[in-house]
Amino acid sequence: MPSNLSQSRDLRQTIHLPTEREASSIPRGDIDGNWEYPSPQQMYNAMLRKGYDDTPEDAVESMVAVHNFLNEGAWAEIVDWERRFSRGLGYGWRACRRGEEGFREDVEIIARSRDIAAPKLLRFQGRPNEMTPKARMLDFMGRFCEPPFDRHDWYVQRRTVDGQTKEIRYVIDYYSAPPEPTGEPVFYLDVRPAVDGPTAAVERMMRWGGDIWHRASGARARDAATA
């Protein structure tokens, strides 16, 4: 998404790559408007700059499409976290206590979450060679066949109910999964607030713990019986 990547054709390049950039759905925190994704030409130049000299030129446009798709998915996950916790931990617990499905079905909570000021992305940082503690632990336990192929840290502006803004760091682990029978690639994103303080730790425990408890305690069946 950086705007300072070169749009110039590389001397080693053999085919034309588009220079048009696609606007994302991700609001910027520094200026009005949304972030823009790199053009295929910018993506190719960035790959060369990182030393990937064997990047197939005819695959770059597909790489950009996957890059954009994954970033949109990551942002949707962040917005989901912010809908629960930007109003504070009290509202967050109410949003989490009935699990993931209960949150989506709670009409009142959904209506109130739509009134929350939209988060904005301030900046981001790629850290592909630094595994998060969670990714390292899952890799050690063998839960995933392969470690994440990438990691990003996204710094998000949260606007609280009293009008104040806070910077929240989110960590994103990008995993590859076995492809579909059709051959289409499959990816899994693990998006969560970084544990930079006790509030983020509580948010993570509330969301994951609330969902596990709601399902394990049979609350889902009780809700269905009283509906």
ABEGO torsion letter per residue (X at the ends): XBAABBABBBAABABBBBABBBBBABBBAABBEBBBBBBAAAAAAAAAAAGBAABBAAAAAAAAAAAAAAAAAAAAAAAAAAAAAAAEAAAAAAAAAAEAAAAAABAAAAAAAAABBBBBBABBBBBAABBBAAAAAAAAAGABABBBABBBBBBBBBBBAAGBBBBBBBBBBBBBBBBBAAGBBBBBBBBBBBBABAAAAAAAAAAAAAAAAAAAAGAAAAAAAAX
